């Protein structure tokens, strides 16, 4: 089962994906990454509860151009009105829940 739900081809496509009034939670991960495979199921389950309030992009780093803020995976970048407001490297459940409380 693949959790990846978006393909970003270039910077313009990424900026287009951020063009929304919703807060965007963009998770950068990789299928071959142990930490990512452990994170993806609970990330999807937790963010489902906020469907319609946030936009969730789950990006496979193998098919997505490098982002300068992503130096390790999994990394969650959170955007509001197209501006990066938070970066979570490693993405723990507690950090995700806190970000959802504060930003969703």
Secondary structure, 3 states (H helix, E strand, C coil): CCCCCECCCCHHHHHHHCCCCCEEEEEEECCCCHHHHHHHHHHHHHHHCCECCEEEEEEEHHHCCCCCCCCCCCEEEEEECCEEEEEEECCCHHHHHHHHHHHC
